[in-house]
Amino acid sequence: AKVFFFHDQYEDAKGVIERAKENQVEFSSELKLYQVKILRNLAQNRQERDVPRQILEEIQNELDQEDCDIEDKSEVNYEKGLLWWDYDEFDASLEALGLAIKENPKRLQYRLIRGDVYLEMKRYEDALAEYEQAEPDYGGRPGIHYAKGLCQEGLGNMEQAVVHFKKVTELQNGYKDVNEKLSDYYKEQYEDYGRIKDYQMALYYINAQLQLKENCYYLICRGLIYDVAMEQELAIRDYEKAAEYSPDK
């Protein structure tokens, strides 16, 4: 089950767990913890999330027993934090994650996730503080810089947001909607100040996205940039091409 879990093959991992239960295999605390992780990743609704939550309560009662084989017991509170987050119970999630961090402050993953919870709550300053703590382990990944950009965007600090979004493109081209965000920013700058370099940058980022995936939406985005610059022929060309993807729009 652990092998399947680490390869994100949750259905296969769940099948192994179910066969073990059918064969009346006695589950250790560690195996129960992996069962929680698997079921949490597969859960689609509150009822399905109730099952791993109940298993976590069983594990909690086993943590002080001598035969408890969970190496890092902070994972129990971490899993609680993730489940409460899935329930949209943000305060309970933060409480559980806080306990996990106290139990194992070296697991910077906990800081990263607490930052994500704060971000969803629009507590941007708190989120940024958590991402700074997680930076040593996650600074080379695009996700943390994207999240920092969203925080700065939420705070109205677009210049700082752009710095983080550009870092994302350095680490992974086409990550989420980062090319679109950068293109929109430079388009707005061009509309406000008329600087040709902003127009060029707006085109640069939307073209980067179109190279990855050409569709109706991104063609219209580029057409709007051409419109702002009074490049009517180019705008019309993109709008006509977009209509081929979605003739009713």
Disulfide bonds with the S-S distance in Angstrom:
none
